[in-house]
């Protein structure tokens, strides 16, 4: 049986996927500038549970079973994931190794492993595959740089510990520094802009963005969440932003209003825990029909011990938690494949889900030659482009 990694990181998980198409997410969003929608969270977050079927979401679907070899056995859970130029990059949270697969799921190679050596990384906060290189944001104030074949190139040393990494245009990188590492608290929450070699170019303070906010931002910690290469939401922050054309000039496009689950800037973390409130949003999946997001709230921590998948149906603004027909936090696959959880969102209109091999129906497993202890199956979903 594969090793099991049970870990819900304090920090929201990171940037997951890139589109190989010519039109970028930011370019698409430019057509909607000025359109700002607020999605309110209900008081009782558990009251609305609903089955969501694949047929409601997708125009088409195809499956990519990830090849299992003696050199490639994935843990039951992985969070760090990238899809770039028809190649899948999976960071195994158990072995701390990056596994690379073709678009057909064939295992190609692994990159690095856990350790403190020059070719190793201690703890991955984020993967970025861009500019002809693979970057791993590691602890110890460093970014590990590899080529796409997995050869270690260099360590980029930083003076502070970033928690998120973003690829910009012109070969630049942006590292997000978001806690009390700065002498002055008001200097926290900043982007450190680097060139492709890791040399620091400038530092951009994000507090100015919040001063121009269209809605209230309640509390920002060292959490950061995004699903497109140019979109993000900071923790305890209502507003969703995108970066047009790979720049660092954010444009707000929506708001998830926490309602009674808002946090007061004057409260300590202990007071937040005592209140049993405080909304944490991690992955954001923005499709034409739905706005999906993984979230956790102290009042929902007893629900199967993990984050919930919340959804807003854009046409009506209806909020619901996604559960399948068996009461699990999954999307129901009514097209003959396995039920699945969302893993990444690749714009335009492509979601990626993941399902365990042991969850595959018998006919599906036979057709795709999937065995119970094999690696996971990726569910590639082309979303409907019209609202229902």
Beta strands, then each sheet from edge to edge (+ up, - down):
strand 1: 37-40
strand 2: 49-50
strand 3: 58-65
strand 4: 80-84
strand 5: 87-92
strand 6: 97-102
strand 7: 107-111
strand 8: 126-130
strand 9: 133-138
strand 10: 142-147
strand 11: 152-157
strand 12: 164-167
strand 13: 173-177
strand 14: 190-194
strand 15: 200-205
strand 16: 224-225
strand 17: 231-234
strand 18: 239-243
strand 19: 250-257
strand 20: 279-286
strand 21: 290-297
strand 22: 308-313
strand 23: 318-322
strand 24: 341-346
strand 25: 350-355
strand 26: 377-383
sheet 1: 1+ 19+ 18- 17+ 16-
sheet 2: 2+ 23+ 22- 21+ 20-
sheet 3: 3+ 26- 25+ 24-
sheet 4: 4+ 5- 6+ 7-
sheet 5: 8+ 9- 10+ 11-
sheet 6: 12+ 13- 14+ 15-
end
